[in-house]
Structures are given as C-alpha cells and as structure tokens.
Amino acid sequence: MDLLPYVQRIASADQTVRRNELLAILRELDYPFVMYREILDEYRPENVIVRFQPEAPRRLVVGAHYDSVPGSTGANDNAAAVAVLLGLLQTYRSQPPAVPVDLVFFDLEELGMRGSRAYLARVSPQSVLAMINLDIVGAGTTIVVGPQRNLETWPLQDPIQRATADTSARFKIVEQLPPGDDWAFEEVGIPNVSVSILPDDDIPVLIDAVAAMRRHEQSAHMPAIMETMHNGPRDSIATIDETAMQSVLAWVAAAVRAFA
C-alpha cells in the first residue's frame, strides 16, 4: 500500500480541508470512527478516534496530530504521520490488533497540544497503558525514539526492543525529542514515547538543540529537517519519501504487536 497519496490529499494549509480529507479517507476505508468536538479553554479541538476492543478497561494509544501551523501545508508536520496511521488501519483490515488500541488523530497540537489534552480530559488516564506518538516521519533514514528514560522500564521497554529486532530499520534512542502530543501524556504520568525519522546527519544536531531547549537556551545550529516544517524552504509535499514512511509503519506495527 502506498502512503504518499494520503499525504497529497491531507497536506493543505487549510485546516478544514485537512480534517475533511482525513474523514473522507476513513469513510473510504470503511472504518468506524468517532470525532469529538471538544471545548478546552477558548479552543475547540476536533479529535478523530478509531477504537479497537472499545470495551477493554485499558488500552494503548497510537497517535499523530493532523493540524499544521498557519500557512504551512504540513506535509512532514504532520500529514506523513497521519498517512502512517492510515496505513496501519489498512494492515488491521485483515488482522486487527490483539491489544486494545485507540488510533487517535489529534487536533491543535500546534496550539499547545490542545487536542491531546482534550482527549485525556475525556478518558481516564488510568485507562491508558501507554502512548506512542508519531511526529515528523516523512523524510530520513533512521528512526529516532525518545525519551530514553521511558524506554528503560515497563510497559515500553520490551515492545520497543522487540519492534526494533523485528524490523530492518535503522534505529536510535535519544534522551529527548522536541515536545509534541506525547508531552500531554507525560504530564499526567502515562508512559509515552515519540517516534520520528531523520537523516543521519541531523541526529546529533537535534540532540544538541533539544538539550539547549531544555536549558532555555537558543541552539547555535538547527537540524536541516527543520527546513521541511513550519513554512521552511523545503516545507512541501515534494520532500516526503515513501520509503521513510514505510519504515516507520513497519516499526510501529511491530511495536503494537509486541504489546500483545
């Protein structure tokens, strides 16, 4: 299954178009979904959720935000990750996940993770076993996962190790990735991990930039992948690589299998 056509449909600077295309694709895939129109302070996030084993008391959350910053088509941030989730749904048509899962398309990540915070206000945090966040997965050669501390204990340690062993993707664990929807889960004590894919040369630069961010300092250098985001010079569908997305899809599918 090719994922790039999904990116081409969703990658629009118009947020209504992004949402409508996502809903249209889910209907074409004939998957039942729920869209919650939430109220969180002055914000109105609209999260879209596909649930497997909805009666289960605890579940794994696999999510990606579908909104983009103003003016950006958001191809790499974050239509590519949305496409990976849609690809995951296609794999589940013949064999649904053995573990209870919420696949969540979060809204308003770019406005302070409002969508993921609204999701957690709706569900009980005690009902979430762990969260896997996909963000910036459209270009690169090495899957990068963090934060490291969350990968060293249950329940994430074994599934992440097994997923890495079960796929041929190049893989690196880092101390921390930039903030995303995973941070909303971190705030309420839910084990979480964020997943990106990057060019190899970008990884040490990103590690230094995140460390500077945590010290409330400005990094002297930023990774080149930033040019594919937030209205950068390479912020376009042309930057998205099918192979990169497929690598992330295979890895995430293996991680979900390992949770079972």
Buried (B, 14 or more C-beta within 10 A) or exposed (E): EEBBEBBBBBBBBEBEBBBBBBBEBBEEBEBEBEBBEBEBEEBEBBBBBBBBEEEBEEBBBBBBBBBBBEEBBBBBBBBBBBBBBBBBBEBBEEEEBEBBBBBBBBBBBBEBBBBBBBBBEEBEEEBBBBBBBBBBBBBBBBBBBBBEEBBEEEBBEEBBEBBBEBBEBBBBBBEBBBBBBBBBBBBBEBBBBBBBBBBEEBBEBBBBBBEBBEEEEEBEEBBBBBBBBBBBEBBBBEBBBBEBBBBBBBBBBBBBBBBE
